Amino acid sequence: MTRRRRAGIVLAAAAALVAACSSNTAGSGGNATGGTSGTGTAAKVKVAFVYVGPVGDAGWTKKHDDGRKELEAALGDKIQTTFLESVPEGAESEATFERLAREGNKVIFATSFGYMDQMLAVAAKYPDVVFMHATGYKTSANMGTYFGAAEEARYLSGMAAGSATKSNKLGYVAAFPIPEVIRGINAFTLGAQKVNPNVTVDVVWTSTWFNPTTEKEAAQSLLNKGIDVIGQHQDTPGPGEAAEAAGAKWVGYNDDMSRFAPKAWLTAPMWDWGPLYIKTVQDVMAGTWKTGQYYGTMADGLVKLAPVAESVPADVRAAIEDTQKKIISGEFAPFTGPISKQDGSSAYAAGAKATLEELLKMDYFVKGVNGSASGKG
């Protein structure tokens, strides 16, 4: 099971999530690799991170490892951190969590949906260890979850994309047809339509999170259709490199990837995991940590927007900044009606706002998106 892979499982768990939201070391087999920071003494609290991709992916895993480094900087010699990268999901990950718990790690973070059941099984065996799982929904007395509202920054990035197109045709290289990705595509489209009502968004599914070649080729297939702005929901800059070569524009994901395609760059939704990691470990050390499910936002800083390129018109940059302030203050939410579905039916009437439960269960495209939300065709 790949990260956040099983849409049916995610849909079934949405209501539960809404309620809850009020020394180098090698991995256990496979191609997992990692590292340890700190000298490691009995006085130190040991904290481990398990990554689904390499820390050099320039996206998802890189940002989690940035958060680990922020944790180290904040707590210094009070902690010792270990990271394991490219750890396969499934049975192998369970062995990894087991090993990390046996080695005395008091907090273990796992950053992929496909680690959920395996982490839950190991958590039951080690009640004195705190386990934290990113993007999942299952919890126990000593296992919590964490994720965030990337759709807020997606909307803002769509505004930049809508202003940059000359063809009124945007493209989106999408990972898997699950609610997280679907609502991101929809938010991107709605943001683009805010500044340019004539835009459409073509979607290509890759069934990948980290495959630079496949994702670059998917972007090229969109560019070949006359699309001149590319968005994405994967962990590599491959789509941006294709856009730059074609003289098109690009919205990245996870981090500021502008160095990979500076001429194409517009902006990107970003993550800042550091404050969450710091607070979690501090709470564990203080004995105040409690299990739960955290869904961060732009208001609390988990979700951010990368710097907007100077190529975006000044009035649009000002509008993006103003909209961001309204999102942070709660004055505006990206999924505020009137919004129509792809088939023309109403998703939200004028003034109506999507609930968190509805966002987490989203399985349809909004009007203006070309492609299938099921991932077929």
Secondary structure, DSSP 4 states (H G I P E B T S, - for coil): --TT--HHHHHHHHHHHHHHH------SSTT-EEEEES---TTSEEEEEE-SS-TTSSSHHHHHHHHHHHHHHHHGGGEEEEEEESPPSSHHHHHHHHHHHHTT-SEEEE--GGGHHHHHHHHHH-TTSEEEEES----BTTEEEEEE-HHHHHHHHHHHHHHH-SSSEEEEEE--SSHHHHHHHHHHHHHHHHH-TT-EEEEEE-S-SS-HHHHHHHHHHHHTTT--EEEE-SSSSHHHHHHHHTT-EEE--BS--GGGSTTTEEE-EEE--HHHHHHHHHHHHHT-----EEEE-TTTTSEEEPPPPTTS-HHHHHHHHHHHHHHHHTS--SSBSSEEBTTS-EEE-TT-B--HHHHHT--SPBTTEES-TTS--
